[in-house]
């Protein structure tokens, strides 16, 4: 089951969004995702936000790994999935991608950040146990 909880209720996601807001303030919109990811990594280091980038996320079928793999843009604090976009808007396909990352990584919190608009778009996903 997924829920959305305001990011200010979690100091870790609040810090990540703060870093993303700074990247968006400096770069604005219109660049490729690659540049936002690189700028985020620099901002995370400057703010002492622990992260890994391009984290592999393997998919299993009945306990057996499948050959392909996803690569999550970032995992921050060892447990928060971060997906970066740079388009005019995000939609159900982007939400599904984040949900799949949560399910296959067995992590519980994710942020979807979109740098493509005049304002930073962010959405927080929380996977709860059923």
Secondary structure in CASP SS format (residue, H / E / C, confidence):
PFRMAT SS
TARGET T0000
AUTHOR 0000-0000-0000
METHOD secondary structure of the structure
MODEL  1
X C 1.00
X E 1.00
X E 1.00
X C 1.00
X C 1.00
X C 1.00
X H 1.00
X H 1.00
X H 1.00
X C 1.00
X H 1.00
X H 1.00
X H 1.00
X H 1.00
X H 1.00
X H 1.00
X H 1.00
X H 1.00
X H 1.00
X H 1.00
X H 1.00
X H 1.00
X H 1.00
X H 1.00
X H 1.00
X H 1.00
X H 1.00
X C 1.00
X C 1.00
X C 1.00
X C 1.00
X C 1.00
X H 1.00
X H 1.00
X H 1.00
X H 1.00
X H 1.00
X H 1.00
X H 1.00
X H 1.00
X H 1.00
X H 1.00
X H 1.00
X H 1.00
X H 1.00
X H 1.00
X C 1.00
X C 1.00
X C 1.00
X C 1.00
X E 1.00
X E 1.00
X E 1.00
X E 1.00
X E 1.00
X E 1.00
X E 1.00
X E 1.00
X E 1.00
X E 1.00
X E 1.00
X C 1.00
X C 1.00
X E 1.00
X E 1.00
X E 1.00
X E 1.00
X E 1.00
X E 1.00
X E 1.00
X E 1.00
X E 1.00
X E 1.00
X E 1.00
X E 1.00
X E 1.00
X C 1.00
X C 1.00
X C 1.00
X E 1.00
X E 1.00
X E 1.00
X E 1.00
X E 1.00
X E 1.00
X C 1.00
X C 1.00
X C 1.00
X C 1.00
X C 1.00
X C 1.00
X H 1.00
X H 1.00
X H 1.00
X H 1.00
X H 1.00
X H 1.00
X H 1.00
X H 1.00
X H 1.00
X H 1.00
X H 1.00
X H 1.00
X H 1.00
X H 1.00
X C 1.00
X C 1.00
X C 1.00
X E 1.00
X E 1.00
X E 1.00
X E 1.00
X E 1.00
X E 1.00
X C 1.00
X C 1.00
X C 1.00
X C 1.00
X C 1.00
X C 1.00
X E 1.00
X E 1.00
X E 1.00
X E 1.00
X E 1.00
X E 1.00
X E 1.00
X C 1.00
X C 1.00
X C 1.00
END
